[in-house]
């Protein structure tokens, strides 16, 4: 959802059938993991994807895939 830009907590919460308190908990977990960031604008908190972390994750996954494809396969005799 945040791929197109930042969104308010309310906008994100409207897409999920859980309580605002549960959404707040999930936002905090994602922030602690460094996956999203939040900034206050008036009474709202606007969330956005931490693209640096996502780029690093994508690079690690691609590297792992490349290693798997180029490593010699095990054979049974």
N, C-alpha and C positions, 0 to 999 in steps of 0.2 A: 504493500500500500504506500509505503514511503518512497518508492522508487521514482515517483513523479514529483517529489518535493515534500516539504514539511507539512504536517497536519496537526491540528489540535487534538488533545486527548479525547475530547468529546466526539470529534469526527471519527477517530479510530474506534472508539468505544461503541459507536452506533452500529458498527459492522459485526459486533460480537455479542452473543446472548449471555453475557456475564455482568456481574455487578461492577459499578465504578471502583469499588474497593479492590476487587480482583484485578481489574485493568491496571490500577495504580501499582499493585504488586508486580504484575508482569512488566510494566514499564521500568520499575526499579531494577528488576533482574536483568533486563536487556541493557539498561544503562550501566550497571555494574560490570557486565560482560564486555562493555565497550562497543556494542553493536548499534546503539542509538544514542543520540544526545538530545537534550531538551533545553529550551530557552524560554524564559518567561516574557510574555508580551501582555501587559495589563494583568487581567485575572486569568488568562489562559497560559498553558504551557504548550509550546509548539515543538513537536518531535521531528527529528530527521535521522536518516541513516548515516552512520559513520562510514563513509565510503572508503576511508583508508583501511579500516579493519576488513571490510568486505573485499577490497582489492587484494590484501594480503592473504585472506582465506582462499580466494580464487587462484592466486599464484601458487599456493601450497598444494591445492587440489590438482592443478594442471601439472605441477612438478611430479606429484605422486603418480599420476596417470602416465606421464612420459617415462618414468622409471620402470613402471610395471610393463609397459609396452616394449622397452628396449632391453630389459633384463633377460638373460638366457632362460629358456623354459626348462623346467625339470622333466627329465625323462625317466621312465622306469625300464629296467632291463630284465 
